[in-house]
Amino acid sequence: MAVSDRDAYANLLLPKLLAERGLAGKDAALATELAYGTLRTRGTYDAVLAICSDRSLDSLDSAVRNVLRLGAHQLLATRIQPHAAVATSVNLVKETVGQRPAGFVNAVLRRIATRDLDGWLEIAAPARESDLVGYLEVRHSHPRWIVEAFAAALGETPSGEMPQTQAALAADSERPAVHLCVVPGLAGRDELVNAGATPARWSPFGAYLAEGSPAAITAVSKGRAGVQDEASQLAAMALSAASVDGRDDRWLDVCAGPGGKARLLAGLAAGAGARLVAAELREQRARLVRSAVGPAGAGAVVVADGTTPAWPAGRFDRVIADVPCSGLGALRRRPEARWRRTPADVLALGSVQRSLLQSALDAARPGGVVAYVTCSPHLAETVDVVADVLATRRGVEVLDAPAALPDVPGIRSGPAGRFAQFWPHVHGTDAIFLALLRPGT
């Protein structure tokens, strides 16, 4: 209800609610599955509910609509017995709305219980042969425009089977492990492993936590490590690994909040004898960045607008622009984002993305290196942004980003394969995009 009615973020609110209600162990796991599973699969369940209800979903009270979705998830995607799923849903609607809609909820859910998910998909989804995008929209619970955006980024069209697109959409419905990252110089990955995590595949600083709270790990609670997706770690590592001409002691993060990449970059900078300046527009987020980079001891945080910088041009050796984006690359972790974002949002973000990349290129000295990073595979936020900015500048070299991460397979994308694009179905990470650029004289 908080997500649908107040635009709350499930990943921020749910842990607080579990703690407040004293839920742990299997009870917490079930509550998490009900919340996240219902949010992820809302599109599919709404298509089924539309068939099973004699009223339009939009006409229903918000609480009734959400109870029906919760009930549908229990019936179609869990091992909960149908009679229990229906009974608890009816009781829930009585408690939240009253007696009046109880009969309606009971009738709709009992009808849903007559078929399994595959049976309903045969009725609710368009035929694959005539409308593959529409079929995938319902089958994998993504808005049509996101299905089309993923397909375009993967180079697939509806005239084919689109296997990569299907795999990417399916991966968004899988429960992701928590990715952790130590701060170089303050902790080693072994400390995370000894606390129950498993080593990451490619990042020497990363580990995966399959269950449990990251805050229970001492390295995390003491600021020697933090939660950070492995692809995000690798993007920061690629920036630090790229060659620069001449000095290498001034690094910049033009939009650092909430501080995940800045924390790792500060540690990498300290090990290289460099210092990181991390800029963040909002004071509240700047405080988060200070908390993140402080333990590394090699960073300064300033409250500044990265699009109208307070620093001199050509000052920095390494610059990262991890720009605000639609977040389509992290739909596994933020399932509500697929329903909250629109194509108009993507277009609206384009201006600030281009401005931040321009600012990053201005801040870097000739011979330095700039990383453009975004947590989205949408071409309008990745390849198109870089192409548009480069069209306005002379002498900027597009570096081979995948070559900076030689151990990571399947990330080459864009013109001549010089950009890096991670995917959850290939790499088990968020769909992070990376371009490395070198300003010329």
N, C-alpha and C positions, 0 to 999 in steps of 0.2 A: 504494500500500500504506500509506503514511503517513497519507493522508487517511482511508482506510477502517478502519485498525487503531489509529491513534493520535490520531484527530481533528485531524490537522494541517490547516493552511490552505494550499491550493495556491498562492495568490498570494504567500505569504510564503516557502514552502519551495522552490518551483521555481527562482526566480532564484539561490538559493544553490547548489542542485544543479548548475545549468548552469555556474556559475562554477567549482565544485569539479571538475567533470568536463572543463572546458576546452571546452565546446560553444559555438559562436558561428555567426552567419550562418544558412545553410540548415539546418544540423544542429540548432541551437537552435530554429529555427522549427518543424521537424518534431517535435522533442521536446515543444514547447509545444502543438502541435496534437494530438498523441497524448494528452497528459495532460488538457488542458482539454476536448477533444472527447469523450473517453471519460467524463469526469466529468459533462459537461452531458447527454450522451445515454444515460446509464446505464439509465434507465427503459425506453427503447425497446429497447436491446440486451438487457436482461434478458428482455423479453417475447419477443424472437426466440430467445434462447438456451433459454428454457423449452420452446419447440417443438422445437428441434433437439437437445436433450439428453434422454437417458433417465434422468437423475438430477436431483433438485431442486437448484436453485442454492444453497439454504441448506445442503445437505449437503456441498457441495464445500469443499475447502481454500480459504482466502481468496486465496492466491496463484494457484491455478488459476482461480478465478472472475475475478480481475482480468486474468489473461492472456487469458481468453476475451473479456472486454469489450474489451481492447486490440485483439485480433484482429478482432472484429466491427467496430470503428470503422474499421480499415484497409480491411476488405472492403466496407463499406457507405457510407463517407463520404470516402474519399480516392482518389487516383489510383494508389495502390500496387497492383502486379499481384497477383492472387489467390495465385499460387504463392509469391511472396515473403512476403505477409502470413501465410500458413499456415506456411511454413518457419520464419520468424523467431519466430513464436509458439510453435511446437513446441520450438525451441531454447531459448527463454526459460523455458518451463516445466521443461525438463530442468535448466537452470542453477539455478533457484530452488527447485524441489521435488524433482526427480529424474526418473528414466526412467519410472517407473510410470504417471503420468498422460499421458505424451506421446501415446500412441495415442488416448486419449479426446479430447484437445484437437484432434488432427489430424482425427478423424472429425467432430466438431462443427463445426469451422470449414469443412471441405470441404462440409458440407451447407449452411451459411450462404452459401457462395460460389455456390450454384446459383440464387440470386435476387438482384435488387437491392433497395434499401431499400423502394421503393414496393411491390414484389412481396410482401415480407414483411409490410408494414403491412396489406395486404389480408387477411392471415391472422391476424396477431397482435393487431390493434386491433379493438375492437367496431365495429359498423356505425354510421356517422354518424347514420343515420336513427333508430336505436333508442336510442343512448346517445352523444350528442354529447360530453358531458363525458369519458366513458371513452375515446372516440376521441382527443380532444385530449390526454388524459393520456398515451397511448402515442405518439401522433404527435409531440408536442412535448416528451416526456420531463419532465413535471412531475407530482408527486403530485396526486391528484384534489382534495384539499382546497385546494391552491394554485390550480388551475384555477377552482374555485368561488369562491375569494376574489377573484381578478382579475375574474371576471365580475361579481360583486356590486359591486366598486368602479367598474367601467365601466358599470354599470346595464344589464347584459345578462342574459338568462335562457336556459336550454337549449331553451326553446320556439322560439327564433329561431336564426339562423345564428351569432350571436356573433362577428362579424367583428373587432371591436376586441380581444376576448379572444384570438382566434387570432393576431392581429398582435402582441399583447403577448408571448404565449408564444414565438412565432417569434423575436422580438427578443432574448429571453434566450439564444438559441443563436448569436447573431452575435458576432463578436469585436469588442469595443469599443476605440475609440481611447483613449489615455491623455489625460486632461484635465489641463491645467496652469493655475496661477493665480499671477500676480505679487502681491507685497505692494505696495499703493498707497504711493507715496512712495519706494520703494526700487528699483523696476524698472518698466519699461513693457512692454506686450505686444510691442512691436517687438523687444525683446531675445529673446523666445521665438521669434518668427517668423524672425529672422535666424539662429537656431540650428536651423531646420528644421521648426518647428511651423507650423500654419495658424491664423489668427484664429478665435476662437469666434464663434458666431452672435449671441449676445446679451450675454454678459458682456464688458465692456470690459477686464477684467483677465485673461481666459481665452484659452487656445489649445489646439489638439488636436495630439498627437504620434502619428502613425500608426505609426511604428516607431522602434527605438532606445531607449536607456536614458535616462530623465529625469535620472539622476545625471550624465550626460555633459554636460548643459547647465550652464554656469557659474552662471547665476542660481539654479538649483535647488541646486547643490552649496554655494553661498555663503549660502543661506537667504533670498534675495531673491524666491524663487518656490517653489512646491511642487505636489505632485499633489493635485488636488481636482476632483471632478466639477462640471460647469458648473451643474447644478441646485442643488448645495450652495452654490456661489458666489452664485447668484441669490437663494437664501433669505437669506443674510447681507446681500446688497445691499438686499433688500426691507425688512429690519429697519432698516437705516441710512437708508433713503429715507422711511420712514413719518414723518408729522408728529408732533411732540410739543408739548405746551403748556408754555411756560416754559423753564427751563434744560435743557441737553443736554450734560452733561460726565461723566456716570457711567454706564458700560455694564457689563453682567454676562453671563457665560456660566456657567450653573449646573452644567453637566456637559460640560467642554470636551475631554476626551481623545478621540482622540489629538492634536487641535489644529488640524485643517484650517480649520474655520470661525473659530476663535479667531485664527488667523494673519491671515486676511483682515479680521476685525473690528478687530483691533489696528491694522492699517494704515488702515482707514477711520476709526477713532476718532482716530488721530493727525492725520489730515487735517482733522478736524472740531474739533480742540482738546479732545477728550475722552480718557478713559482707561478701559481695559477691565480688569475683574477676571475672571480665568478660574479656575473652581473644578473640581477633579478629585478623586475619592474616593481613588484609588490612587496612591501615591507614584511607582511606575514610570511610569504614564501621565502623571502630573504633570510628570515630567522631559521627556517628549516635548512636552508643551504649552509648557514653558519654552523649549525649543529652537525651537519653531515661532513663538512670539510675541516672543521676545527681540529679533530684528533690527528689528522695528517700533518698539521703544522706547516703546510706549504701553500696556503691559500688565503686570499683576501676577498671578502664579499662586499660588493657595493650595490646600493639600490639605484638602478639606472635603467633607462629604456634602451634596449639593444638596437632599436631602429634609429635612434638619435643619440649616438654614443657620446660619452663624456671623456673618452680617451683619444689621444692623437692618432691620426691615420698612420698606417704602416709601422706600428709599434711592436706587434706581437709575432712570434715565430710559429706558434701553433694556435689555431682558433677553431672552436666547435660551435656550430649553430644547430642545436637540437630544438627544432622549431615547434611551436604549437600546431597541432594537427587534429584530424578527425578521430584518431585513436582506433581506426579500423584494423590496425595490426594487433590489437590487444583485446579482441572480442572474447577470447577464452576467459580472461580475467575480469572484464567489465561487460557482462552479457547484456546489460540494459542499453549499452551504447548503440547497438544495432537498431534499436527502435527510437533512440533519441536523436541521432544524427540524420541529416537530409543532404541531398546533393547541393542544396543552397549553402549549407554550412561549409562544405568543401570549397566551393567557389569563394565564399567570404573569407576563408583563411588564406587564400592565395596571395593576397596583397601583403599581409604581414610576413608570410613565409619568404616572399621575394625580397622584402625590405631587410629582413634579418640576414639573408644570405648576402645581399649587397653590402650590408654593414660589416659582416664577417670578412668579406674579401677586402674591404677598405681597411680593416684593422690589421690585417696580416701584411707583413713586409714582403717585398719581392724575394722569391726563393723559399718562403715559408710554406705552410700547408693549412688548408681549411677543410674541415669535415662538415658536410651538410647531412643531417640525420633527422629522420622522422619516423614515427611509429605508425606507418601506414603504407600499404602497397599501391594505393590509388595513384594512377599516373599523373593526375592533376596536382598531386602533392609531392611528387618525386621527380621523375624524368622531365616533366613539363616545366617545373619550377627552375631546375638547373638550366635547361635549354633556354628559357626566356631570359634568365639573368646573364648567361654567357653571351647571348646575342647583343647585349648592350655594352659588353666590355671587350677590350683587346688584350691579348697576351696571356689569358688564363689557360693553363694546361689541365686537362682532365687526367688525373693519375689513375693507375690501375688499382682500384680499391681491393678487389679480391686477392691481388698479389700480396697485399699487406697481411692477409689472413690465409696463408697457403695450405693450412691443414683443414680448412673448412670447405666441404664440397658443396656444389650446387647453388652457389650464391651469385654467379655472374648474371648480370641483366643490363638492359639498356643498350645504347649504341656501342657497338664493338665489345660489348660485355665488360665495360670498365666500371660499372656501378655494381654494388652489392645489394642483394635483396634476400633477406631471410624469410622463411615461411614456417608456420607451426607444423604443417604436415610433413615437412622435409627435415627441419632442424630441431623441432620440439621447442621453439622459441617464439617470441612475438615476431610479427612481420615487420622487422626493422629495415629501413632503407638507408644506405650509406653512399655518399659520393665524396671523393677526395679531390681537391682542387689546389693548384699552385698558382698564385698570382705572379704575373710577369712584371718586368720593369715598365 
